[in-house]
Amino acid sequence: MSGFSWRTPGAELRRLITDVAAVVLLIAVAVIGFAATFEGPQYLVAAIGALVMGLALAWVGLRWRWGVLSLSGATIGAYFLFGGALALPHTAWLGVIPTIETWRQLAIGVVTSWKDLLTTVPPVAPSDGHLIVPFLMTLAASVLGGSLALRAKHAAWALLPLALYLGLAILMGTAQPTAPLLQGVIFAIVAVLWLALRALWSPDRAAVVAEAPGAGASRAARLRRLVSGGVVLALAAGVGVAAAASANPPVQRYILRDFVIPPFDIHDYPSPLQSWRKFVRDYETETLFQVSGLPDDGRVRLATMDAYDGIVFNVADDGAGSSSAFTSVRSNMSPGAEGDPTTVRVEVDQLDGVWLPTVGAAKEFLFDGDRASDLRRGAHFNDATGTAVSTAALRAGDAYTIDTVIPVVPKDEVLADVPFAPLKMPKQEGIPQSLSELASNATEDAESPIERARALESYLQSDGYFSHGLADDVYSPSGHGAARISQLVGGEQMIGDDEQYAVAMALMATQLGMPARVVMGWYPDDEERSADGTFSATGDNLHAWVEIAFTGHGWIPFDPTPDEDNEPSEQNTKPRANPKPQVLQPPPPAQEPAELPPALAEDRGQDDEDEAGFDWLGPILLYSGISLGVIALLLSPFLVIGAIKAARRTKRFTAPRAADRISGGWDELVDRATDYRVAVPAGATRAESAEVVGAAFEGERVTTLARRADADVYGPGEPTPEDVDAFWREVDDIVGGIAGGTTFWKRLRARLSLRSLRRRAPKAGSSR
């Protein structure tokens, strides 16, 4: 009768397809976790390319019988050969062919890309080298997982690198995962079904003869059990997910980036509007920065303030009417912006601090100079407010280019019947009560929304007087807190500069239900531009204005500040030399509030200092853990192979029957000789194996040991424990002699060899 073995070509192909499909699904489950980390789908190109490449290397390694060293070398070569096209296309020639810069970044990225990814606020830009992380992780996991799945007798060994990959993908991700329950359920189901199939197709369970009575029924029964088990598993998983979703409250998700660096918080930086008086006093003629390429009527924005607390008009942490917060700069910002595309360049001179001057709706920032990497790594942008910051802080000599869109400002005729945009603005507190009545009186004759906004602008422009309050100016206190704004509108004459008038109009507009915010920046006229169109920003041409949102047209600028030539009469404004204290009135704010941190910031700073304690220990432990994890990942092939061989030896030495322990000792000797590249035929008898092994090592001792094994296994009675121990000591002595007669590199190659793991079981009925 013709025999049927699971090792027929059809069975081999079935197992190959199943193993590859399982590895693909398990890795795909982990790749899903990167969706919330990266901006756009480009990470999928890097991960899928690495997956295909890794599985191809695993199959080639199986086909050509590569050892660990050969497979590792091929993996490193593939990393550098294809890493440019898949992870760093912007550095490769034509986006495919690697360059010296590509190889440099790939080499450095093995160490630095992990920290760069964890210290960048997601979603991260794929064009900044961050794709090295999913590319490298997927390549390593697919090579390790695929090799173990195709070579190891027990498929469960392949789950170790795949589960490690899933865990690392979760830890490297965000606090808002894509589909955490779905990931875990799919991983568990695929793993269990795969192991069940491998167990079903194991040679120990396969039918020896296809035509044996009941063989077909047996296979059908096993198939029914497999299908039933799969259905039960799926139902259990579904019930578990439903129960977990309904019964368990949401818990905090701990990720590595929360321990590496705290999330970016705009409230860590004081409002630039607090430094208004410092700018106009100390940098009146000093060049802060230069802008080239600025269109006519273009405005340069330093920051947008939309949250008022009665003391400071501050930059909110998210945009009005938008869910967007400050995110890492990337290449596709402000996706909904409409207008005229242009490119402007900013060259920094005396300007310092974290606030980056911007123009229009920025699409991309391109930093250059010696500090380009530091500026970009710390750069964040809010496309809802057009505000940009860099935690690295600007210095003289820094420069960057902005690809931006300049929105078209419609005329009042176009806005005649347009309502205010229904935006949810940040909560405003501490607004002086007098502004509400004043705003109502100023707009009582206005009918349309644009007319009401223009009425507020006109009222402040026409009734107010301009003064910076400097040495030669009419007295005008600095600041824009509630007391200063009340003083502005409640005095005999309204006296102030852009800081007070912009804040006053924004607060009055808010009292009337208008979505309003304050912008600090520059809008040069023709006389302030050089012959080549370059604009030099100084403290003298610094401005603040108001923006109000209209439905379908975005934010429209308004300039409520009176003309600088409109100066008040001094006799009504200069304070007396020795004024008596006014108990019932609040004290005026400090002359230079910009140089003093807010009281709340002081309290918070003191609390942070008190709680600092051992905060330095966390990053050290974290970086040490990451380094050890990377080292463990790189050493995992050696550790896994060593663990498999150690488990195999332990299983043989502790077999239930003494005769099996003797047989196991002989198999251990043959396997060790096989790892030293001795070509022992698969399924050979002990005498045949002894002839081949003895020809290479310890000839007479090996032959004698083979006869002794046959006598102990097939002789009368059961070998004693002393016989077993003596037999294994002889095996270890022979193996030690084999190792002692070779070089260090041959011993290392033997320890990492997979040849003995691929050796087939002996023929049925052979003398072992």
PyMOL commands that set and color helices and strands:
alter all, ss='L'
color gray80, all
select helices_A, chain A and resi 9-34+42-63+68-86+100-118+126-128+132-151+155-171+180-200+215-247+257-260+266-268+272-282+372-377+434-442+449-463+482-490+498-511+526-528+570-572+593-595+599-612+617-653+658-675+686-696+699-714+721-740+744-751+755-758
alter helices_A, ss='H'
color red, helices_A
select strands_A, chain A and resi 289-292+300-305+307-308+313-314+327-328+340-348+353-356+358-359+361-368+379-382+387-394+399-406+464-466+494-496+516-522+535-537+543-550+554-558
alter strands_A, ss='S'
color yellow, strands_A
deselect
rebuild
show_as cartoon
